[in-house]
Amino acid sequence: MKEVDQILLDLKRKIYTPVYFLSGEEAHYIDVISDYVESNVLDESDREFNQTIVYGKDTDLVGILGLARQFPMMSEHNVVIVKEAQNIKELNKSSSAEEGAESSKTNSNNATQQFLAYINNPQPTTILVFCFKYKTIDKRSAIAKALQKHAVFLETKKLYDNQVPEWIGTYLKERGYSINPKANFLMTESLGNDLAKISNEINKLLISIPKGSEITADLVQDNIGISKDYNVFELQEALGKRDILKANRIVNYFASNEKEHPAPMILVTLFGYFSKVMKYHFLQDKSKFVAAQALGVNPYFVEGYARAAAAYNTGKLKHVFSYLKECDLKSKGVDNPSISNGELLKELVFKILH
């Protein structure tokens, strides 16, 4: 994320701004920046007296401003990090409510007014960092407008699922590792698009692997709790080959372990898979690299889509999509008073294969 990279670059160059407001749905980037500030702005010997970490649920804006206005003790900077800032009530006011407060300028104790005054004229020796996670501040509010004008203001967004494999590859490359396509797919399908969760799992994995190594599917399966034989990648591969025995073995395992293999996740993955198979049918240029780009996949997987397209003509695929939709609705209780999700998945696989 370019904004994050620029903020980190400035921090590494010791180009500091008095106020940082880090917000948005993707907590990973917020943690990366706040962790860097926490670990690198001050020397370890200075942190005891000049670095304070507070939590939004335990404080308010007035208390935070009191910390921010303090002068550093025998150091260049006073660092104040506010974690879980989304729990500070004054930051969650609507624009109308806040504008009403703004009109009451005679009330010197008004927290919002004090905060606005501070943002406009912050303590130059203080670095104040707000970690406002999983949501965004009301852009119409006076506070948001002031933050965007006078502070480093970051708003993060969740990556789309199809952006996650590239992110994983880049994350590992920056740390001196690589990952093969199957391993990347398994990690993405298992962990979703929660970058904090993905980075945490990767970091645990890298502890025992020499730098420069390639992350393989076996390593992912052994270290991230994914079964080697019973996972959604193996299921879609079995369906693509119309391998009845293997597909039934996997879906039976899923049915007996519904909590670990929830139907919604499996259905989303299969829908995406068969959508790409359908798209492959209509590609004018089916050469490996052109097809990979059109499908949004690694070239490694193109052969599998070609094989699946040969096994499922467009007429059959239309039926497959209807089976997927039917299974999805029934898994949500529509016209289904009693059949378990596991049994629904077994029925779905039977219909797809026959």
NUVEXNU-62903 format. One record per residue: residue in one letter; x, y, z of N, C-alpha, C in turn. Coordinates in steps of 0.2 Angstrom, whole numbers, padded with zeros to 4 digits, always signed. Example, Ala and Ser with C-alpha at 12.3 -4.5 7.8 and 13.67 -1.06 7.14 Angstrom:
REM residues 2
A+0066-0028+0039+0062-0022+0039+0066-0016+0039S+0064-0011+0035+0068-0005+0036+0064+0000+0039
***
This chain:
REM residues 354
M+0004-0006+0000+0000+0000+0000+0004+0006+0000K+0004+0010-0005+0009+0016-0006+0009+0021+0000E+0003+0023+0002+0002+0027+0008+0006+0025+0014V+0005+0018+0015+0009+0015+0021+0016+0015+0020D+0018+0013+0014+0026+0013+0012+0029+0020+0013Q+0025+0026+0011+0028+0032+0012+0028+0034+0019I+0023+0033+0023+0023+0034+0030+0029+0031+0034L+0030+0024+0032+0036+0021+0035+0042+0023+0033L+0043+0025+0026+0049+0028+0024+0051+0035+0027D+0046+0039+0029+0047+0045+0032+0049+0044+0039L+0046+0039+0043+0048+0037+0049+0055+0035+0050K+0057+0030+0045+0064+0028+0045+0069+0033+0044R+0067+0038+0040+0071+0044+0039+0071+0049+0045K+0067+0048+0050+0066+0052+0056+0062+0058+0054I+0058+0058+0049+0054+0064+0047+0047+0062+0051Y+0046+0066+0056+0040+0064+0061+0035+0070+0060T+0029+0068+0061+0023+0072+0061+0020+0072+0068P+0018+0078+0071+0015+0077+0078+0009+0073+0079V+0005+0072+0074-0001+0068+0075-0002+0063+0069Y-0003+0057+0071-0005+0052+0066-0012+0049+0067F-0016+0048+0062-0023+0045+0063-0023+0040+0059L-0023+0034+0061-0022+0028+0057-0029+0024+0058S-0033+0023+0052-0040+0021+0053-0041+0016+0047G-0047+0012+0048-0049+0008+0042-0050+0001+0044E-0053-0002+0039-0055-0009+0040-0049-0014+0040E-0043-0013+0037-0037-0017+0037-0033-0015+0043A-0033-0019+0048-0029-0017+0054-0022-0019+0054H-0020-0023+0049-0013-0025+0048-0008-0019+0047Y-0010-0014+0043-0006-0008+0041-0006-0004+0047I-0011-0003+0051-0011+0001+0057-0006-0002+0062D-0006-0008+0063-0002-0011+0067+0006-0010+0065V+0007-0011+0058+0014-0010+0056+0017-0004+0058I+0013+0002+0056+0015+0008+0058+0016+0010+0065S+0010+0008+0069+0011+0010+0076+0016+0005+0080D+0017-0001+0077+0023-0005+0080+0029-0002+0079Y+0030+0001+0073+0037+0004+0071+0038+0010+0075V+0033+0014+0076+0034+0020+0081+0035+0018+0088E+0032+0013+0090+0033+0010+0097+0040+0008+0098S+0043+0004+0093+0049+0001+0094+0055+0005+0091N+0054+0010+0088+0060+0013+0084+0061+0021+0085V+0056+0025+0087+0056+0032+0088+0061+0034+0094L+0060+0030+0099+0064+0031+0105+0069+0026+0106D+0074+0027+0109+0079+0022+0112+0076+0019+0118E+0078+0012+0119+0075+0009+0124+0075+0012+0131S+0081+0016+0132+0082+0019+0138+0077+0025+0139D+0075+0028+0134+0070+0034+0134+0063+0032+0135R+0061+0026+0133+0054+0024+0133+0051+0024+0140E+0054+0022+0145+0051+0022+0151+0048+0029+0153F+0051+0034+0152+0049+0041+0154+0045+0045+0148N+0046+0043+0142+0044+0047+0137+0039+0043+0132Q+0037+0037+0133+0032+0034+0129+0027+0031+0133T+0021+0033+0131+0015+0030+0134+0010+0027+0130I+0007+0021+0132+0002+0018+0128-0004+0017+0132V-0010+0020+0129-0016+0019+0132-0021+0016+0127Y-0027+0014+0130-0032+0011+0126-0038+0015+0126G-0042+0015+0121-0048+0020+0120-0053+0019+0125K-0054+0012+0127-0059+0011+0132-0058+0013+0139D-0051+0015+0140-0049+0017+0147-0048+0024+0147T-0049+0028+0142-0047+0035+0142-0052+0039+0138D-0051+0046+0138-0055+0050+0133-0050+0055+0130L-0053+0060+0126-0049+0065+0123-0045+0069+0128V-0048+0071+0133-0045+0076+0138-0039+0073+0141G-0040+0066+0143-0034+0063+0146-0028+0062+0141I-0030+0061+0135-0025+0060+0129-0021+0066+0128L-0025+0072+0128-0022+0078+0127-0017+0080+0133G-0019+0078+0139-0015+0079+0144-0008+0076+0143L-0008+0070+0141-0002+0066+0139+0002+0069+0134A-0002+0071+0129+0001+0074+0123+0005+0081+0124R+0002+0085+0129+0005+0091+0130+0011+0091+0134Q+0013+0085+0137+0019+0084+0141+0025+0085+0137F+0030+0088+0140+0037+0089+0137+0041+0083+0138P+0045+0081+0134+0049+0075+0135+0055+0076+0140M+0057+0071+0144+0062+0071+0149+0068+0069+0146M+0073+0073+0145+0080+0071+0142+0079+0067+0136S+0075+0069+0132+0074+0066+0125+0071+0071+0120E+0071+0069+0114+0069+0074+0109+0061+0073+0108H+0059+0068+0110+0051+0066+0108+0048+0063+0114N+0041+0065+0115+0037+0062+0119+0032+0058+0114V+0031+0051+0115+0027+0047+0111+0021+0045+0115V+0015+0046+0112+0009+0044+0115+0005+0040+0109I+0004+0033+0111+0001+0029+0106-0006+0027+0109V-0012+0028+0106-0018+0027+0108-0021+0021+0104K-0021+0015+0107-0023+0009+0104-0031+0008+0105E-0034+0005+0100-0042+0004+0100-0045+0011+0101A-0043+0016+0097-0045+0023+0098-0053+0023+0095Q-0055+0018+0092-0062+0018+0090-0067+0017+0095N-0064+0016+0101-0068+0016+0107-0069+0022+0111I-0066+0028+0108-0066+0034+0111-0073+0037+0109K-0077+0039+0114-0084+0041+0112-0084+0048+0108E-0079+0052+0109-0079+0059+0106-0077+0058+0098L-0074+0053+0097-0072+0052+0090-0077+0048+0086N-0083+0046+0089-0088+0043+0086-0094+0047+0085K-0094+0053+0086-0100+0058+0086-0101+0059+0078S-0107+0060+0077-0109+0061+0070-0107+0069+0069S-0107+0071+0062-0105+0077+0061-0110+0083+0064S-0117+0081+0064-0122+0086+0066-0121+0087+0074A-0119+0081+0077-0118+0082+0084-0112+0086+0086E-0107+0085+0082-0101+0088+0083-0101+0095+0081E-0105+0097+0076-0105+0104+0074-0109+0108+0079G-0114+0104+0083-0117+0107+0088-0113+0109+0094A-0108+0104+0095-0103+0106+0101-0098+0111+0099E-0097+0112+0092-0092+0117+0090-0095+0124+0091S-0102+0124+0090-0105+0131+0091-0104+0133+0099S-0103+0129+0103-0103+0131+0110-0096+0133+0112K-0093+0138+0109-0086+0140+0111-0085+0142+0117T-0090+0144+0121-0089+0147+0128-0087+0141+0133N-0089+0135+0131-0087+0130+0135-0080+0127+0134S-0076+0130+0139-0069+0129+0138-0067+0121+0140N-0071+0118+0143-0070+0111+0145-0072+0106+0139N-0075+0109+0134-0077+0104+0129-0072+0100+0126A-0072+0094+0126-0066+0089+0124-0065+0090+0116T-0071+0091+0112-0070+0091+0105-0066+0098+0103Q-0068+0103+0107-0065+0110+0105-0057+0109+0107Q-0056+0106+0113-0049+0106+0115-0045+0102+0110F-0048+0096+0108-0044+0092+0103-0043+0096+0096L-0048+0099+0094-0048+0103+0088-0042+0108+0088A-0042+0112+0094-0037+0117+0095-0030+0113+0095Y-0029+0107+0098-0023+0104+0098-0021+0102+0091I-0025+0099+0087-0023+0097+0081-0021+0103+0077N-0024+0109+0077-0022+0115+0074-0015+0117+0076N-0014+0116+0082-0007+0118+0085-0004+0113+0090P-0002+0108+0087+0001+0102+0091+0007+0103+0095Q+0008+0100+0100+0015+0100+0104+0020+0098+0099P+0025+0101+0097+0030+0099+0091+0034+0094+0094T+0035+0093+0100+0040+0087+0102+0036+0081+0104T+0029+0081+0103+0025+0075+0104+0024+0071+0097I+0024+0065+0098+0021+0061+0092+0015+0057+0095L+0009+0059+0093+0003+0056+0095+0000+0052+0090V-0001+0045+0091-0003+0041+0086-0010+0038+0088F-0015+0038+0084-0021+0035+0085-0022+0029+0081C-0024+0023+0084-0025+0017+0080-0033+0016+0080F-0036+0018+0075-0044+0018+0075-0045+0012+0070K-0046+0006+0073-0047+0000+0069-0054-0002+0067Y-0054-0005+0061-0060-0009+0059-0065-0004+0056K-0064+0002+0057-0070+0007+0054-0066+0014+0052T-0070+0018+0050-0068+0025+0048-0071+0030+0052I-0068+0036+0053-0071+0041+0056-0076+0045+0051D-0081+0048+0054-0086+0052+0050-0082+0058+0046K-0082+0057+0040-0078+0062+0036-0081+0069+0036R-0087+0070+0038-0091+0076+0038-0089+0080+0045S-0087+0076+0050-0085+0079+0056-0080+0084+0056A-0080+0089+0061-0075+0094+0061-0068+0091+0063I-0068+0086+0067-0062+0082+0069-0059+0079+0063A-0063+0075+0059-0060+0072+0053-0057+0077+0048K-0061+0083+0047-0058+0088+0043-0051+0091+0045A-0051+0092+0052-0045+0094+0054-0039+0089+0054L-0041+0083+0055-0036+0078+0055-0033+0077+0048Q-0037+0077+0043-0035+0077+0036-0031+0082+0034K-0032+0088+0037-0028+0094+0035-0021+0095+0039H-0021+0093+0045-0015+0094+0049-0012+0088+0051A-0014+0082+0051-0011+0076+0053-0009+0071+0047V-0005+0066+0049-0005+0061+0044-0011+0056+0045F-0015+0056+0040-0022+0053+0040-0022+0047+0035L-0022+0041+0038-0022+0035+0034-0029+0032+0035E-0032+0029+0029-0038+0025+0029-0037+0019+0025T-0037+0013+0029-0035+0007+0025-0042+0004+0023K-0041-0001+0018-0046-0005+0016-0044-0012+0015K-0049-0016+0016-0048-0023+0015-0046-0025+0008L-0041-0029+0007-0039-0032+0000-0045-0036-0003Y-0046-0036-0009-0051-0040-0012-0047-0047-0012D-0051-0053-0012-0048-0059-0012-0043-0061-0017N-0044-0058-0023-0040-0059-0029-0033-0055-0028Q-0033-0051-0023-0027-0047-0022-0022-0050-0017V-0025-0055-0013-0021-0058-0008-0015-0062-0010P-0016-0066-0015-0010-0070-0017-0004-0065-0019E-0005-0060-0022+0001-0055-0024+0004-0052-0018W-0001-0051-0013+0002-0048-0007+0006-0053-0003I+0004-0059-0003+0008-0064+0001+0015-0065-0003G+0015-0065-0009+0021-0066-0013+0026-0060-0011T+0023-0054-0011+0027-0048-0010+0030-0048-0003Y+0025-0050+0002+0027-0050+0009+0033-0054+0010L+0033-0060+0007+0038-0065+0008+0044-0063+0004K+0044-0060-0002+0049-0058-0006+0053-0052-0002E+0050-0048+0002+0053-0043+0006+0057-0046+0011R+0055-0052+0013+0059-0055+0019+0064-0060+0017G+0065-0061+0010+0070-0065+0007+0067-0072+0006Y+0061-0073+0005+0058-0080+0004+0054-0079-0003S+0052-0085-0005+0047-0086-0011+0042-0091-0009I+0037-0091-0013+0031-0096-0012+0029-0099-0018N+0028-0105-0019+0025-0108-0025+0018-0107-0025P+0015-0107-0031+0008-0106-0033+0003-0110-0028K+0004-0116-0028-0001-0120-0024-0001-0118-0017A+0005-0117-0014+0006-0115-0007+0002-0109-0006N+0003-0104-0011+0000-0097-0010-0008-0098-0010F-0010-0103-0015-0017-0104-0015-0020-0107-0009L-0017-0112-0006-0019-0115+0000-0019-0110+0006M-0014-0105+0006-0014-0100+0012-0019-0095+0011T-0021-0093+0005-0026-0088+0004-0033-0091+0005E-0034-0097+0003-0041-0100+0004-0042-0102+0012S-0036-0104+0015-0037-0105+0022-0038-0099+0027L-0034-0094+0025-0034-0088+0029-0038-0082+0027G-0040-0082+0021-0045-0077+0019-0041-0071+0017N-0044-0065+0018-0040-0058+0017-0039-0054+0023D-0038-0058+0029-0036-0054+0035-0029-0054+0035L-0026-0048+0033-0018-0048+0032-0015-0049+0039A-0018-0047+0045-0015-0048+0051-0014-0055+0053K-0019-0059+0051-0019-0066+0052-0014-0069+0048I-0014-0067+0041-0009-0070+0037-0002-0069+0039S-0001-0063+0040+0006-0061+0042+0008-0064+0048N+0004-0065+0053+0006-0069+0059+0007-0076+0058E+0003-0079+0053+0005-0086+0052+0011-0087+0048I+0012-0082+0043+0019-0082+0039+0025-0082+0044N+0024-0077+0048+0030-0075+0053+0032-0081+0057K+0026-0085+0060+0027-0091+0064+0031-0096+0059L+0029-0097+0053+0031-0102+0048+0039-0100+0047L+0041-0094+0046+0047-0092+0044+0053-0093+0050I+0050-0094+0056+0055-0095+0061+0059-0101+0060S+0057-0106+0058+0060-0113+0057+0063-0114+0050I+0063-0109+0045+0065-0110+0038+0070-0105+0037P+0076-0108+0034+0081-0104+0032+0079-0099+0027K+0082-0093+0028+0081-0087+0023+0083-0089+0016G+0079-0087+0011+0080-0089+0004+0076-0095+0002S+0073-0099+0007+0069-0105+0005+0063-0103+0001E+0060-0108-0002+0054-0107-0005+0048-0111-0001I+0043-0107+0000+0037-0110+0004+0033-0114+0000T+0033-0121+0002+0029-0126-0002+0022-0127+0001A+0018-0131-0003+0012-0133-0001+0013-0137+0006D+0018-0142+0006+0019-0146+0012+0020-0142+0018L+0024-0137+0017+0026-0132+0023+0020-0129+0025V+0016-0126+0021+0009-0123+0023+0005-0128+0026Q+0004-0134+0024+0000-0139+0026+0002-0141+0033D+0009-0142+0034+0011-0144+0040+0011-0139+0046N+0012-0133+0044+0012-0127+0049+0006-0123+0050I+0001-0123+0046-0005-0119+0046-0011-0123+0047G-0010-0129+0048-0016-0134+0050-0020-0135+0045I-0018-0136+0039-0022-0138+0033-0020-0145+0031S-0026-0149+0030-0025-0156+0029-0022-0157+0022K-0017-0161+0021-0014-0162+0015-0018-0165+0009D-0023-0169+0012-0027-0173+0007-0034-0170+0007Y-0036-0167+0012-0043-0164+0013-0044-0157+0014N-0043-0153+0008-0044-0146+0008-0048-0144+0002V-0050-0138+0001-0054-0136-0004-0050-0136-0011F-0044-0135-0011-0040-0135-0017-0040-0142-0020E-0039-0147-0015-0039-0154-0018-0046-0156-0020L-0051-0153-0017-0058-0154-0019-0059-0152-0026Q-0058-0145-0027-0059-0142-0034-0055-0146-0039E-0049-0148-0038-0044-0152-0042-0048-0158-0044A-0050-0162-0039-0054-0168-0040-0060-0167-0045L-0064-0162-0043-0070-0160-0048-0067-0159-0055G-0062-0155-0055-0060-0153-0062-0058-0159-0066K-0055-0164-0063-0053-0170-0066-0059-0175-0067R-0064-0173-0063-0070-0178-0063-0068-0185-0059D-0064-0184-0054-0061-0190-0051-0066-0191-0045I-0071-0196-0046-0077-0197-0042-0074-0199-0035L-0070-0204-0035-0068-0207-0029-0064-0202-0024K-0060-0198-0027-0056-0193-0023-0061-0187-0021A-0065-0185-0025-0070-0180-0023-0075-0182-0018N-0077-0188-0018-0082-0191-0013-0078-0192-0006R-0072-0194-0007-0068-0195-0001-0067-0188+0003I-0066-0183-0001-0064-0176+0002-0071-0174+0005V-0076-0174+0001-0082-0171+0004-0085-0175+0010N-0084-0181+0010-0086-0185+0016-0082-0183+0022Y-0076-0181+0021-0072-0179+0027-0075-0172+0029F-0076-0167+0024-0079-0161+0026-0085-0162+0029A-0090-0166+0027-0096-0167+0030-0095-0170+0038S-0090-0173+0039-0089-0175+0046-0085-0170+0050N-0083-0165+0047-0079-0160+0051-0082-0153+0049E-0088-0152+0050-0091-0146+0047-0089-0139+0050K-0087-0139+0056-0084-0133+0059-0078-0131+0056E-0073-0136+0054-0067-0134+0051-0067-0133+0044H-0073-0135+0041-0074-0134+0034-0081-0132+0032P-0082-0125+0034-0089-0122+0033-0091-0122+0026A-0097-0124+0025-0100-0124+0018-0100-0117+0015P-0101-0111+0018-0101-0105+0014-0094-0104+0011M-0088-0105+0015-0082-0104+0012-0081-0109+0006I-0083-0115+0007-0082-0120+0001-0086-0118-0005L-0092-0116-0004-0096-0114-0010-0093-0108-0013V-0091-0103-0010-0088-0097-0013-0082-0099-0017T-0078-0103-0014-0072-0106-0018-0074-0109-0024L-0079-0114-0024-0081-0118-0030-0084-0113-0035F-0088-0108-0033-0091-0104-0037-0085-0100-0041G-0080-0098-0038-0075-0094-0041-0071-0099-0046Y-0070-0105-0044-0067-0110-0048-0071-0111-0055F-0077-0113-0054-0081-0114-0060-0082-0108-0064S-0082-0102-0061-0083-0096-0065-0077-0095-0070K-0071-0097-0067-0065-0096-0071-0065-0102-0077V-0068-0108-0075-0068-0113-0080-0073-0110-0086M-0078-0107-0084-0083-0105-0089-0079-0099-0093K-0076-0095-0090-0072-0089-0093-0067-0092-0098Y-0064-0098-0096-0059-0101-0101-0062-0103-0107H-0068-0105-0107-0071-0108-0113-0072-0102-0118F-0072-0096-0116-0074-0090-0121-0067-0086-0122L-0062-0088-0120-0055-0085-0121-0054-0086-0129Q-0052-0081-0132-0050-0082-0139-0043-0084-0140D-0039-0082-0135-0032-0084-0135-0031-0088-0128K-0030-0094-0129-0029-0099-0123-0022-0101-0122S-0017-0097-0124-0010-0098-0123-0009-0097-0115K-0004-0100-0112-0004-0101-0105-0004-0094-0102F+0001-0089-0104+0002-0083-0100-0004-0078-0102V-0007-0078-0108-0013-0074-0109-0019-0076-0105A-0020-0083-0105-0025-0086-0101-0025-0084-0094A-0019-0085-0091-0017-0083-0084-0019-0076-0082Q-0017-0072-0087-0019-0065-0086-0026-0063-0086A-0030-0067-0091-0037-0066-0092-0041-0069-0086L-0038-0074-0083-0042-0077-0077-0040-0075-0071G-0034-0071-0071-0032-0068-0064-0029-0073-0060V-0025-0078-0063-0022-0084-0059-0015-0084-0061N-0011-0088-0057-0004-0089-0059-0004-0094-0065P+0001-0093-0070+0001-0098-0075+0001-0105-0073Y+0004-0107-0068+0004-0113-0065-0003-0117-0065F-0008-0113-0064-0015-0116-0064-0019-0117-0070V-0016-0114-0076-0020-0114-0082-0021-0121-0085E-0016-0125-0084-0017-0132-0087-0023-0135-0083G-0024-0134-0077-0030-0137-0073-0036-0134-0076Y-0037-0128-0077-0043-0125-0080-0044-0127-0087A-0039-0128-0091-0040-0131-0097-0043-0138-0097R-0040-0142-0092-0043-0149-0091-0050-0149-0089A-0052-0144-0084-0059-0144-0082-0063-0142-0087A-0061-0137-0092-0065-0135-0097-0067-0140-0102A-0062-0145-0103-0063-0151-0107-0068-0155-0104A-0068-0156-0097-0073-0160-0094-0080-0157-0093Y-0080-0151-0093-0087-0148-0092-0088-0143-0097N-0093-0144-0102-0095-0140-0107-0099-0134-0104T-0101-0129-0108-0104-0123-0105-0111-0125-0103G-0114-0130-0106-0121-0132-0104-0121-0135-0097K-0116-0140-0096-0115-0143-0090-0113-0138-0084L-0109-0133-0086-0107-0128-0081-0113-0123-0079K-0118-0122-0083-0124-0119-0081-0128-0123-0076H-0128-0129-0077-0131-0133-0072-0127-0133-0065V-0120-0133-0066-0116-0133-0060-0118-0126-0056F-0119-0121-0059-0120-0114-0056-0127-0115-0052S-0132-0118-0056-0138-0119-0052-0138-0123-0046Y-0134-0128-0047-0133-0133-0041-0129-0129-0035L-0124-0125-0037-0121-0121-0032-0126-0116-0028K-0130-0113-0032-0135-0108-0030-0140-0111-0025E-0142-0117-0027-0147-0121-0023-0144-0123-0017C-0138-0125-0017-0134-0128-0011-0133-0122-0006D-0132-0116-0009-0131-0110-0005-0137-0108-0001L-0143-0108-0005-0149-0106-0002-0151-0111+0004K-0150-0117+0002-0152-0123+0007-0148-0122+0013S-0141-0121+0012-0137-0120+0018-0139-0114+0023K-0143-0109+0020-0145-0104+0024-0152-0105+0026G-0155-0111+0025-0161-0113+0028-0167-0112+0023V-0166-0110+0017-0171-0109+0012-0174-0116+0010D-0180-0117+0011-0183-0124+0009-0179-0130+0011N-0176-0129+0017-0172-0134+0020-0173-0134+0028P-0178-0138+0030-0179-0138+0037-0174-0143+0041S-0171-0147+0038-0167-0152+0042-0160-0155+0039I-0159-0154+0033-0153-0157+0030-0147-0153+0032S-0142-0156+0035-0136-0153+0037-0132-0150+0031N-0127-0145+0033-0123-0143+0027-0118-0148+0024G-0116-0153+0029-0112-0158+0026-0115-0162+0021E-0122-0164+0023-0126-0168+0018-0127-0164+0011L-0128-0158+0012-0129-0153+0006-0123-0153+0002L-0117-0153+0005-0111-0153+0001-0110-0160-0003K-0112-0165+0000-0111-0172-0003-0116-0172-0009E-0122-0170-0008-0127-0169-0013-0125-0165-0019L-0122-0159-0017-0119-0155-0022-0114-0158-0027V-0109-0161-0023-0103-0165-0027-0106-0170-0031F-0111-0174-0029-0114-0179-0033-0117-0176-0039K-0121-0171-0039-0124-0168-0045-0119-0165-0050I-0113-0162-0047-0108-0159-0051-0105-0165-0055L-0104-0170-0052-0100-0176-0056-0104-0180-0060H-0111-0180-0059-0115-0184-0063-0120-0181-0068
***
